[in-house]
Structure formats: C-alpha cells, structure tokens
Amino acid sequence: MIALIHHAVDSSITFLDTSNVYGPHTNEILLRKGIRDRVQLATKFGAYFEGGKMHICGDPTYVRAACEGSLKLLDVECIDLYYQHKIDTLVPIEVTLEWSLWSRDVEEEIILTCR
C-alpha cells in the first residue's frame, strides 16, 4: 500500500484525502510515511467505530480529540483540510464547529491549528 501511495505522488498526485475511520486509523498511519512535504493532506472527523458499529458524533469535545488524534497518527503539525465526514443530526453544526456570528474566536484559536 505504501508503494502505491508513493507511486501516486510520483505521478503528480498532490491531494490525498483520508479519515480516522478508514482502517480504522491505518489509512492515516500509512499517509504519514514520508510524503507530507509533497502533498496537500485532508482528513475527516464525525464518525468512529466502537463495538463493531459506526457511531456519528459532532460534539465539540470529540471533534477536538479527533483532530488531535489525526495530527498524531499523521505525524504532522497541521492538516490542510479538516472536515466533517458524517453530520450528527443531534448536534447543531454551529455547536460542532464552535463557530458563531457573534464571536470570531474560532478564527484565532482553532483554524490556526489546521493551517
């Protein structure tokens, strides 16, 4: 699989998209193998496996933990594109993203993490 990823990058593929549920986690681990400086890297949050079942979660605490987990598994300091894989219909999107029209704190506190 690593050889295939390197072949794709050597063939001018510059965008790789993964998720914490692919594998689970093994896909993020594979992508960290020496290609980070050659591609734009995207990964997702919003779903996880537990007890053999996929669960959807948009809780901000989970989102932060998932981001930290992906940063660690990918062995990177930032993620180029971090987005929601599955929408949690029980949590308003504004809560999931901690984004508000009243406060722009997210722009200074969270978005910089993903740059």
DSSP file (Angstrom, degrees, kcal/mol; ACC not computed):
  #  RESIDUE AA STRUCTURE BP1 BP2  ACC     N-H-->O    O-->H-N    N-H-->O    O-->H-N    TCO  KAPPA ALPHA  PHI   PSI    X-CA   Y-CA   Z-CA
    1    1 A M     >        0   0    0      0, 0.0     4,-2.2     0, 0.0     5,-0.2   0.000 360.0 360.0 360.0 -41.2    0.0    0.0    0.0
    2    2 A I  H  >  +     0   0    0      1,-0.2     4,-2.6     2,-0.2     5,-0.2   0.894 360.0  53.4 -62.4 -38.7    2.8    2.4    0.8
    3    3 A A  H  > S+     0   0    0      1,-0.2     4,-2.4     2,-0.2    -1,-0.2   0.889 107.7  51.3 -62.2 -38.8    4.4    1.7   -2.6
    4    4 A L  H  > S+     0   0    0      2,-0.2     4,-2.4     1,-0.2    -2,-0.2   0.907 109.7  49.2 -65.0 -42.2    1.0    2.6   -4.2
    5    5 A I  H  X S+     0   0    0     -4,-2.2     4,-2.3     2,-0.2    -2,-0.2   0.930 112.4  47.7 -62.6 -45.5    0.9    5.9   -2.3
    6    6 A H  H  X S+     0   0    0     -4,-2.6     4,-2.8     1,-0.2    -2,-0.2   0.884 110.4  52.6 -63.5 -38.0    4.4    6.8   -3.3
    7    7 A H  H  X S+     0   0    0     -4,-2.4     4,-1.3     2,-0.2    -1,-0.2   0.917 109.0  49.9 -63.2 -42.7    3.6    5.8   -7.0
    8    8 A A  H  <>S+     0   0    0     -4,-2.4     5,-2.3     2,-0.2     3,-0.3   0.933 113.5  45.0 -61.2 -46.0    0.6    8.2   -6.9
    9    9 A V  H ><5S+     0   0    0     -4,-2.3     3,-1.6     1,-0.2    -2,-0.2   0.903 111.3  52.4 -65.8 -41.2    2.7   11.0   -5.5
   10   10 A D  H 3<5S+     0   0    0     -4,-2.8    -1,-0.2     1,-0.3    -2,-0.2   0.733 104.3  59.1 -65.0 -21.4    5.5   10.3   -8.0
   11   11 A S  T 3<5S-     0   0    0     -4,-1.3    -1,-0.3    -3,-0.3    -2,-0.2   0.131 129.9 -95.0 -94.6  19.2    2.8   10.5  -10.7
   12   12 A S  T < 5S+     0   0    0     -3,-1.6     2,-0.5     1,-0.3    -3,-0.2   0.602  72.1 151.5  80.5  15.6    1.9   14.1   -9.7
   13   13 A I      < +     0   0    0     -5,-2.3    -1,-0.3    -6,-0.2     3,-0.1  -0.674  13.7 172.7 -71.8 127.0   -1.0   13.4   -7.4
   14   14 A T        +     0   0    0     -2,-0.5    26,-3.7     1,-0.2     2,-0.4   0.397  52.7  65.6-120.8   1.3   -0.9   16.3   -4.9
   15   15 A F  E     -a   40   0A   0     24,-0.2     2,-0.4    26,-0.0    26,-0.2  -0.978  55.4-177.3-130.9 120.3   -4.0   15.9   -2.8
   16   16 A L  E     -a   41   0A   0     24,-2.5    26,-2.7    -2,-0.4     2,-0.4  -0.970   6.5-164.7-119.6 131.0   -4.6   12.9   -0.5
   17   17 A D  E     +a   42   0A   0     -2,-0.4     2,-0.2    24,-0.2    26,-0.2  -0.948  19.3 152.9-118.7 131.1   -7.9   12.5    1.4
   18   18 A T        -     0   0    0     24,-2.1     2,-0.3    -2,-0.4    26,-0.3  -0.693  24.3-143.9-139.0-170.2   -8.3   10.2    4.4
   19   19 A S    >   -     0   0    0     24,-0.2     3,-1.1    -2,-0.2     9,-0.3  -0.981  29.3-115.4-159.4 155.7  -10.4    9.7    7.5
   20   20 A N  T 3 >S+     0   0    0     24,-1.1     5,-0.6    -2,-0.3     6,-0.1   0.646 115.4  55.4 -69.5 -12.7  -10.0    8.5   11.1
   21   21 A V  T 3 5S+     0   0    0      3,-0.2     2,-0.9     2,-0.1    -1,-0.2   0.509  78.9 102.1 -97.9  -4.6  -12.5    5.7   10.3
   22   22 A Y  T < >S-     0   0    0     -3,-1.1     5,-1.8     1,-0.2     6,-0.4  -0.693 107.9 -10.6 -79.3 111.6  -10.6    4.3    7.2
   23   23 A G  T   5S-     0   0    0     -2,-0.9    -1,-0.2     1,-0.3    -2,-0.1  -0.363 116.2 -85.8 124.0 -56.2   -8.9    1.2    8.6
   24   24 A P  T   5S-     0   0    0      0, 0.0    -1,-0.3     0, 0.0     2,-0.3   0.632  97.3 -23.4 -72.5 147.2   -9.8    2.4   11.2
   25   25 A H  T  ><S+     0   0    0     -5,-0.6     4,-1.8    -6,-0.3     3,-0.2   0.018 114.8  98.4  75.4 -23.7   -6.8    4.7   11.7
   26   26 A T  H  >5S+     0   0    0     -2,-0.3     4,-2.4     1,-0.2    -3,-0.2   0.844  77.6  57.4 -65.3 -31.7   -4.5    2.6    9.5
   27   27 A N  H  ><S+     0   0    0     -5,-1.8     4,-1.9     1,-0.2    -1,-0.2   0.913 106.3  48.5 -65.2 -41.6   -5.0    4.9    6.5
   28   28 A E  H  > S+     0   0    0     -6,-0.4     4,-0.7    -9,-0.3    -1,-0.2   0.890 111.1  51.4 -64.4 -37.9   -3.8    7.9    8.4
   29   29 A I  H >< S+     0   0    0     -4,-1.8     3,-0.9     1,-0.2    -2,-0.2   0.915 108.8  50.9 -64.5 -42.6   -0.8    6.0    9.6
   30   30 A L  H >< S+     0   0    0     -4,-2.4     3,-1.4     1,-0.2    -1,-0.2   0.881 105.1  57.0 -61.6 -38.8    0.1    4.9    6.0
   31   31 A L  H 3< S+     0   0    0     -4,-1.9     4,-0.4     1,-0.3    -1,-0.2   0.654  94.8  65.6 -72.0 -14.1   -0.1    8.5    4.7
   32   32 A R  T <<  +     0   0    0     -3,-0.9     2,-2.5    -4,-0.7    -1,-0.3   0.534  69.0 113.8 -83.7  -3.0    2.5    9.8    7.1
   33   33 A K  S <  S-     0   0    0     -3,-1.4    -1,-0.1    -4,-0.2    42,-0.0  -0.390 102.8 -60.4 -76.5  71.5    5.2    7.7    5.6
   34   34 A G  S    S+     0   0    0     -2,-2.5    -1,-0.2     1,-0.1    -2,-0.1   0.663 114.5  93.9  75.2  20.6    7.5   10.4    4.1
   35   35 A I    >>  +     0   0    0     -4,-0.4     3,-2.3     2,-0.1     4,-0.6   0.432  46.7 103.1-121.4  -0.5    5.2   12.2    1.7
   36   36 A R  G >4 S+     0   0    0      1,-0.3     3,-0.9    -4,-0.2     5,-0.1   0.841  79.9  54.4 -55.7 -38.7    3.8   15.1    3.8
   37   37 A D  G 34 S+     0   0    0      1,-0.2    -1,-0.3     3,-0.0    -2,-0.1   0.543 109.1  50.4 -74.8  -4.3    6.0   17.7    2.2
   38   38 A R  G <4 S+     0   0    0     -3,-2.3     2,-0.3     2,-0.0    -1,-0.2   0.462 108.6  44.7-111.9  -3.5    4.8   16.7   -1.3
   39   39 A V  S << S-     0   0    0     -3,-0.9     2,-0.5    -4,-0.6   -24,-0.2  -0.910  74.4-113.9-138.5 162.1    1.0   16.7   -0.9
   40   40 A Q  E     -a   15   0A   0    -26,-3.7   -24,-2.5    -2,-0.3     2,-0.5  -0.863  41.9-147.0 -89.6 132.7   -2.0   18.6    0.4
   41   41 A L  E     +a   16   0A   0     -2,-0.5    40,-1.7   -26,-0.2    39,-1.0  -0.901  19.4 179.9-115.3 127.4   -3.4   16.5    3.1
   42   42 A A  E     +ab  17  81A   0    -26,-2.7   -24,-2.1    -2,-0.5     2,-0.3  -0.947   4.7 168.7-122.0 144.0   -7.1   16.2    4.1
   43   43 A T  E     - b   0  82A   0     38,-2.2    40,-1.8    -2,-0.4     2,-0.3  -0.955  19.0-134.1-147.1 168.4   -8.8   14.1    6.7
   44   44 A K  E     - b   0  83A   0     -2,-0.3   -24,-1.1   -26,-0.3     2,-0.3  -0.784  10.1-165.9-126.2 162.0  -12.2   14.0    8.3
   45   45 A F  E     + b   0  84A   0     38,-1.8    40,-4.3    -2,-0.3    41,-0.6  -0.822  52.7  83.9-131.7 174.0  -14.0   13.7   11.6
   46   46 A G  S    S+     0   0    0     -2,-0.3    11,-1.8    38,-0.2     2,-0.3   0.293  81.3  66.6 114.9  -9.2  -17.5   12.9   12.7
   47   47 A A  E     +C   56   0B   0      9,-0.2     2,-0.3    -3,-0.1     9,-0.2  -0.997  49.3 167.7-142.3 146.3  -17.5    9.1   12.7
   48   48 A Y  E     -C   55   0B   0      7,-2.2     7,-3.6    -2,-0.3     2,-0.4  -0.984  29.7-119.6-151.9 158.1  -15.9    6.4   14.8
   49   49 A F  E     +C   54   0B   0     -2,-0.3     2,-0.3     5,-0.2     5,-0.2  -0.840  34.1 160.8-102.0 136.4  -16.1    2.7   15.4
   50   50 A E  E >   +C   53   0B   0      3,-2.6     3,-1.4    -2,-0.4    -2,-0.1  -0.934  69.5   1.8-153.1 131.5  -16.9    1.2   18.7
   51   51 A G  T 3  S-     0   0    0     -2,-0.3     3,-0.1     1,-0.3    -2,-0.0   0.815 129.5 -59.5  62.7  30.2  -18.3   -2.3   19.5
   52   52 A G  T 3  S+     0   0    0      1,-0.2     2,-0.3     0, 0.0    -1,-0.3   0.534 117.9 103.0  77.5   6.0  -18.2   -3.1   15.8
   53   53 A K  E <  S-C   50   0B   0     -3,-1.4    -3,-2.6    -5,-0.0     2,-0.4  -0.921  72.1-119.6-123.6 148.1  -20.6   -0.3   14.9
   54   54 A M  E     -C   49   0B   0     -2,-0.3     2,-0.4    -5,-0.2    -5,-0.2  -0.704  29.9-164.7 -83.4 134.1  -20.0    3.1   13.3
   55   55 A H  E     -C   48   0B   0     -7,-3.6    -7,-2.2    -2,-0.4     2,-0.4  -0.921  11.5-140.4-118.3 145.9  -21.1    6.0   15.5
   56   56 A I  E     +C   47   0B   0     -2,-0.4     2,-0.4    -9,-0.2    -9,-0.2  -0.894  25.2 175.0-106.0 133.5  -21.7    9.6   14.4
   57   57 A C        +     0   0    0    -11,-1.8    29,-0.1    -2,-0.4    31,-0.1  -0.973  23.9 168.4-145.7 126.9  -20.5   12.4   16.7
   58   58 A G        +     0   0    0     -2,-0.4    -1,-0.1    29,-0.1   -11,-0.0   0.206  36.2 135.0-117.2  12.9  -20.5   16.1   16.3
   59   59 A D     >  -     0   0    0      1,-0.1     4,-2.4    38,-0.0     3,-0.5  -0.435  59.6-130.8 -63.3 131.5  -19.7   17.0   19.9
   60   60 A P  H  > S+     0   0    0      0, 0.0     4,-2.5     0, 0.0     5,-0.2   0.834 107.1  56.0 -56.0 -34.9  -17.0   19.7   20.1
   61   61 A T  H  > S+     0   0    0      1,-0.2     4,-2.1     2,-0.2     5,-0.1   0.920 110.1  45.7 -63.3 -42.4  -15.0   17.7   22.7
   62   62 A Y  H  > S+     0   0    0     -3,-0.5     4,-3.2     2,-0.2     5,-0.2   0.918 110.3  54.4 -63.7 -43.6  -15.0   14.7   20.3
   63   63 A V  H  X S+     0   0    0     -4,-2.4     4,-2.4     1,-0.2    -2,-0.2   0.925 110.4  45.5 -59.4 -45.9  -14.0   17.0   17.3
   64   64 A R  H  X S+     0   0    0     -4,-2.5     4,-2.5     2,-0.2    -1,-0.2   0.920 114.7  47.8 -63.1 -43.2  -11.0   18.4   19.2
   65   65 A A  H  X S+     0   0    0     -4,-2.1     4,-2.4    -5,-0.2    -2,-0.2   0.895 111.8  50.2 -64.9 -39.5   -9.9   14.9   20.3
   66   66 A A  H  X S+     0   0    0     -4,-3.2     4,-2.6     2,-0.2    -1,-0.2   0.899 110.7  49.7 -65.3 -40.3  -10.3   13.5   16.8
   67   67 A C  H  X S+     0   0    0     -4,-2.4     4,-2.7    -5,-0.2    -2,-0.2   0.937 111.9  47.5 -63.3 -46.7   -8.3   16.4   15.4
   68   68 A E  H  X S+     0   0    0     -4,-2.5     4,-2.0     1,-0.2    -2,-0.2   0.899 112.4  50.7 -61.0 -40.3   -5.5   15.8   17.9
   69   69 A G  H  X S+     0   0    0     -4,-2.4     4,-2.9     2,-0.2    -2,-0.2   0.912 111.0  47.7 -63.6 -42.9   -5.6   12.1   17.2
   70   70 A S  H  X S+     0   0    0     -4,-2.6     4,-2.9     2,-0.2     5,-0.3   0.909 109.6  52.8 -65.6 -41.9   -5.4   12.6   13.4
   71   71 A L  H  X>S+     0   0    0     -4,-2.7     5,-2.0     1,-0.2     4,-0.8   0.914 113.8  44.4 -57.7 -41.8   -2.4   15.1   13.9
   72   72 A K  H  <5S+     0   0    0     -4,-2.0     3,-0.3    -5,-0.2    -2,-0.2   0.940 115.1  45.9 -69.2 -48.1   -0.7   12.4   15.9
   73   73 A L  H  <5S+     0   0    0     -4,-2.9   -41,-0.2     1,-0.2    -2,-0.2   0.889 117.1  44.4 -63.7 -39.0   -1.4    9.5   13.6
   74   74 A L  H  <5S-     0   0    0     -4,-2.9    -1,-0.2    -5,-0.2    -2,-0.2   0.650 104.3-135.5 -77.7 -14.9   -0.5   11.5   10.5
   75   75 A D  T  <5 +     0   0    0     -4,-0.8     2,-0.3    -3,-0.3    -3,-0.2   0.933  60.2 127.0  57.5  50.1    2.6   12.8   12.4
   76   76 A V      < -     0   0    0     -5,-2.0    -1,-0.2    -6,-0.2    -2,-0.1  -0.881  63.6-138.5-130.5 162.2    2.0   16.3   11.2
   77   77 A E  S    S+     0   0    0     -2,-0.3     2,-0.3     1,-0.2    38,-0.1   0.670  89.2  19.3 -92.3 -21.2    1.7   19.7   12.9
   78   78 A C        -     0   0    0     37,-0.1     2,-0.4    36,-0.1    -1,-0.2  -0.988  64.7-138.0-147.7 156.9   -1.1   20.9   10.7
   79   79 A I        -     0   0    0     -2,-0.3     3,-0.2    34,-0.3   -37,-0.1  -0.957  12.5-147.5-114.2 131.0   -3.8   19.4    8.4
   80   80 A D  S    S+     0   0    0    -39,-1.0     2,-0.4    -2,-0.4   -38,-0.2   0.894  87.4  13.7 -68.2 -40.4   -4.5   21.3    5.1
   81   81 A L  E     +b   42   0A   0    -40,-1.7   -38,-2.2     2,-0.0     2,-0.5  -0.962  66.5 178.9-140.3 119.5   -8.2   20.4    5.1
   82   82 A Y  E     +b   43   0A   0     -2,-0.4     2,-0.3    -3,-0.2   -38,-0.2  -0.975  20.3 158.9-122.9 115.9  -10.1   19.1    8.1
   83   83 A Y  E     -b   44   0A   0    -40,-1.8   -38,-1.8    -2,-0.5     2,-0.4  -0.888  43.5 -85.6-141.7 168.8  -13.8   18.5    7.5
   84   84 A Q  E     -b   45   0A   0     -2,-0.3   -38,-0.2   -40,-0.2     3,-0.1  -0.593  26.3-169.9 -83.2 124.6  -16.8   16.6    8.7
   85   85 A H  S    S+     0   0    0    -40,-4.3     2,-0.4    -2,-0.4   -39,-0.2   0.935  77.3  12.9 -75.8 -50.9  -17.3   13.1    7.4
   86   86 A K  S    S-     0   0    0    -41,-0.6     2,-0.4   -29,-0.1    -1,-0.3  -0.984  80.3-123.5-129.9 139.6  -20.8   12.4    8.7
   87   87 A I        -     0   0    0     -2,-0.4     2,-0.9    -3,-0.1   -29,-0.1  -0.706  14.8-138.4 -88.2 130.3  -23.2   15.0   10.1
   88   88 A D    >   -     0   0    0     -2,-0.4     3,-1.5     1,-0.1     8,-0.1  -0.783  12.2-163.0 -85.0 107.4  -24.5   14.4   13.6
   89   89 A T  T 3  S+     0   0    0     -2,-0.9    -1,-0.1     1,-0.3     4,-0.1   0.591  85.7  61.4 -71.7  -9.1  -28.2   15.4   13.3
   90   90 A L  T 3  S+     0   0    0      1,-0.1    -1,-0.3     2,-0.1    -2,-0.0   0.559  99.8  59.6 -91.4  -9.1  -28.5   15.7   17.1
   91   91 A V  S <  S-     0   0    0     -3,-1.5    -3,-0.1   -32,-0.0    -1,-0.1  -0.976  89.3-120.6-123.0 120.9  -25.8   18.5   17.4
   92   92 A P    >>  -     0   0    0      0, 0.0     4,-2.2     0, 0.0     3,-1.0  -0.286  23.4-122.7 -57.7 142.6  -26.3   21.8   15.6
   93   93 A I  H 3> S+     0   0    0      1,-0.3     4,-2.6     2,-0.2     6,-0.2   0.829 111.8  60.0 -58.8 -33.5  -23.5   22.5   13.1
   94   94 A E  H 3>>S+     0   0    0      1,-0.2     5,-1.3     2,-0.2     4,-0.6   0.848 108.0  45.4 -63.5 -33.1  -22.7   25.8   14.9
   95   95 A V  H <45S+     0   0    0     -3,-1.0     3,-0.4     2,-0.2    -2,-0.2   0.914 111.4  52.0 -74.5 -45.0  -22.0   23.8   18.1
   96   96 A T  H  <5S+     0   0    0     -4,-2.2    -2,-0.2     1,-0.2    -3,-0.2   0.926 119.4  35.0 -56.2 -46.8  -19.9   21.2   16.3
   97   97 A L  H  <5S-     0   0    0     -4,-2.6    -1,-0.2    -5,-0.2    -2,-0.2   0.520  98.5-134.7 -88.5  -5.7  -17.7   23.8   14.7
   98   98 A E  T  <5 +     0   0    0     -4,-0.6     2,-0.4    -3,-0.4     8,-0.3   0.871  58.2 143.1  51.7  38.7  -17.8   26.2   17.6
   99   99 A W      < +     0   0    0     -5,-1.3     2,-0.3    -6,-0.2    -1,-0.2  -0.906  24.5 174.8-113.5 136.6  -18.4   28.9   15.0
  100  100 A S        -     0   0    0      3,-0.9     6,-0.1    -2,-0.4     5,-0.0  -0.988  40.1-136.4-141.9 147.2  -20.7   31.8   15.7
  101  101 A L  S    S+     0   0    0     -2,-0.3     3,-0.1     1,-0.2    -1,-0.1   0.720 110.6  52.7 -71.0 -20.3  -21.7   35.0   14.0
  102  102 A W  S    S+     0   0    0      1,-0.2     2,-0.4    -3,-0.0    -1,-0.2   0.773 114.6  37.2 -85.1 -28.2  -21.3   36.7   17.4
  103  103 A S        -     0   0    0      1,-0.1    -3,-0.9     2,-0.0     3,-0.2  -0.984  49.6-173.0-132.0 134.6  -17.8   35.5   18.1
  104  104 A R    >>  +     0   0    0     -2,-0.4     3,-1.4     1,-0.2     4,-0.7   0.108  53.6 117.2-108.2  19.9  -14.8   35.0   15.8
  105  105 A D  H >>  +     0   0    0      1,-0.3     4,-2.5     2,-0.2     3,-1.2   0.847  67.6  65.6 -55.4 -35.0  -12.6   33.4   18.5
  106  106 A V  H 3>>S+     0   0    0      1,-0.3     5,-2.3    -8,-0.3     4,-1.7   0.832  93.0  61.2 -57.8 -32.3  -12.5   30.2   16.4
  107  107 A E  H <45S+     0   0    0     -3,-1.4    -1,-0.3     1,-0.2     5,-0.2   0.805 114.9  32.5 -67.3 -28.5  -10.6   32.1   13.7
  108  108 A E  H <<5S+     0   0    0     -3,-1.2    -2,-0.2    -4,-0.7    -1,-0.2   0.769 128.4  35.7 -94.7 -30.6   -7.7   32.7   16.1
  109  109 A E  H  <5S+     0   0    0     -4,-2.5    -3,-0.2     3,-0.1     4,-0.2   0.882 128.5  16.5 -95.5 -43.2   -7.9   29.6   18.3
  110  110 A I  T >X5S+     0   0    0     -4,-1.7     3,-1.2    -5,-0.3     4,-0.8   0.866 116.1  57.1-103.8 -45.7   -8.9   26.6   16.2
  111  111 A I  G >4<S+     0   0    0     -5,-2.3     3,-0.9     1,-0.3     4,-0.4   0.863 101.2  60.2 -60.6 -36.0   -8.4   27.5   12.5
  112  112 A L  G >4 S+     0   0    0     -6,-0.3     3,-1.0     1,-0.3    -1,-0.3   0.819  96.9  62.0 -60.6 -29.7   -4.7   28.3   13.1
  113  113 A T  G <4 S+     0   0    0     -3,-1.2   -34,-0.3     1,-0.2    -1,-0.3   0.852 105.8  45.7 -62.4 -34.3   -4.3   24.7   14.3
  114  114 A C  G <<        0   0    0     -3,-0.9    -1,-0.2    -4,-0.8    -2,-0.2   0.382 360.0 360.0 -93.6   3.9   -5.3   23.4   10.9
  115  115 A R    <         0   0    0     -3,-1.0    -1,-0.2    -4,-0.4   -37,-0.1   0.466 360.0 360.0 -83.8 360.0   -3.2   25.8    8.8
